[in-house]
Amino acid sequence: MAGLTQIKFGFLIALVLAADCCVSAQMPCTPPEAMKARFTGTPNPDALNELGVWFGEQKNYTCAADAFATSLQLDPKQKDMAHVAFMFGGSLYLAGDAKEAIGALREAEKFGYRDIKLHLLLAQALDSTGATAESKAEWRAAIEIDPENADALDNLSNDLIADSEDEAVITLLDTARLKPLRTVQQCSNLGLAYARKGQLAEASSVLREGVNTYPDSMPLAQKLADVLTQLGKKDEAGQVLAVAHRRQSAAKSDAP
């Protein structure tokens, strides 16, 4: 774990001070009253890990990351070290530090953490930094674990569409197994992939199925209308848009 992070001495000092009843309740990274007794001396890794989870539940991800980082430095060989490294990486990502999160998540994987959540989170972090080639590999790793994972299929097909890998999108999404499970995003990406390859009949079929499944999706209706227009079916395209607009107007009028 050397190099994963430097020990947070300031965080340790803050925890010890926060356990003192005279410290202001406004102090950042202050443990809850129920946990303060565990931080009157040098805290142990278990206490820090529990504190990191607590901060995460409060959506204070910066303090959560500090707690997990300190735990890892105090005992880099602790029993659940790989899981703690994952929690550290996840906290960093949710705190907005994608670059550092990537390193921590890779360390978690290196030391044996095996869970689809690692691949999903790492892929998101890589996508956010523009490392699309690496993010695709992580989305695919997630799909290896769960071939029907909607987040992974949505985002991998998004990356493939962005890189104009239309045949790869078709291979990924146009399977009998996935057909009844396609999300709006998957229908849109698959339809676009077929359309860009000039296979307008296939694009029309996919988008029509999407509109039938998600009748309130205006983007799908617009894409279907565009393809129908290219096929010379302007009247049908107009009908598709008219129905979509009527549904949209009805939904607005029914809204509280």
Secondary structure, 3 states (H helix, E strand, C coil): CCCCCCCCHHHHHHHHHHCCCCCCCCCCCCCCHHHHHHHCCCCCHHHHHHHHHHHHHCCCHHHHHHHHHHHHHHCCCCCCHHHHHHHHHHHHHHCCCHHHHHHHHHHHHHCCCCCHHHHHHHHHHHHHCCCHHHHHHHHHHHHHHCCCCHHHHHHHHHHHHHCCCHHHHHHHHCCCCCHHHCCHHHHHHHHHHHHHCCCHHHHHHHHHHHHHHCCCCHHHHHHHHHHHHHCCCHHHHHHHHHHHHHHHHHHHHHCC
